[in-house]
């Protein structure tokens, strides 16, 4: 939604670790999806939008930019 400076990441990124309650961008755990490696470029596609707001599949919207969300998610790995 470029007119709203928003990209909906769905489960490409999640912002709530249901096991720990941590609220930060993460890659969805392989136990929670059929294949986390099915679309390895998907997080980068989210980052490439340059959007400020990223509503994820789970958790609160991330409002510090898509690039920062993806960087944090990749650094943290699967939750």
C-alpha positions in Angstrom: 0.0 0.0 0.0 2.4 2.7 -1.2 -0.1 5.5 -0.7 0.0 4.6 3.0 3.7 3.9 3.3 2.8 0.4 4.4 3.7 -3.2 3.4 1.7 -6.1 4.8 4.3 -8.8 5.5 1.8 -11.6 6.5 3.9 -14.5 7.7 7.0 -13.5 5.8 7.8 -11.7 9.1 6.1 -12.1 12.5 6.3 -9.6 15.3 5.4 -11.7 18.2 7.1 -14.9 19.5 4.2 -16.9 20.8 6.5 -19.0 22.9 8.4 -16.2 24.7 6.1 -13.2 24.3 8.9 -11.2 22.7 7.6 -8.5 20.4 10.1 -7.9 17.6 10.4 -8.9 14.0 11.2 -12.6 13.4 11.2 -15.2 10.7 8.3 -17.6 11.4 9.5 -20.9 12.9 9.7 -23.9 10.7 7.4 -25.8 13.1 4.7 -23.3 12.4 4.7 -23.4 8.6 5.1 -26.0 5.9 8.4 -24.5 4.4 10.2 -21.5 5.7 12.6 -21.7 2.9 10.0 -21.9 0.1 10.4 -18.2 -0.6 13.9 -17.2 0.7 13.7 -13.8 -1.0 10.4 -12.8 0.6 11.9 -10.9 3.5 14.1 -8.9 1.1 11.0 -8.2 -1.0 9.4 -6.7 2.1 12.6 -4.6 2.8 12.8 -3.4 -0.8 9.5 -1.6 -0.5 11.1 1.0 1.8 7.8 1.2 3.7 7.7 2.7 7.2 4.9 0.5 8.6 4.9 -3.3 8.4 1.8 -5.1 9.7 3.0 -8.7 10.3 1.1 -12.0 10.3 1.3 -12.0 14.1 1.9 -9.2 16.6 1.7 -5.4 16.4 2.6 -3.4 13.4 6.3 -2.5 13.2 6.6 1.3 12.6 10.4 1.7 12.3 10.7 0.8 8.6 10.6 -2.4 6.5 14.4 -2.5 6.1 15.0 -2.4 9.9 12.3 -5.1 10.5 13.9 -7.4 8.0 17.4 -6.8 9.4 16.2 -7.6 12.9 14.3 -10.7 11.8 17.2 -12.1 9.9 19.6 -11.3 12.7 17.3 -13.1 15.2 16.5 -16.1 13.0 13.5 -18.3 13.4 11.5 -17.9 16.5 
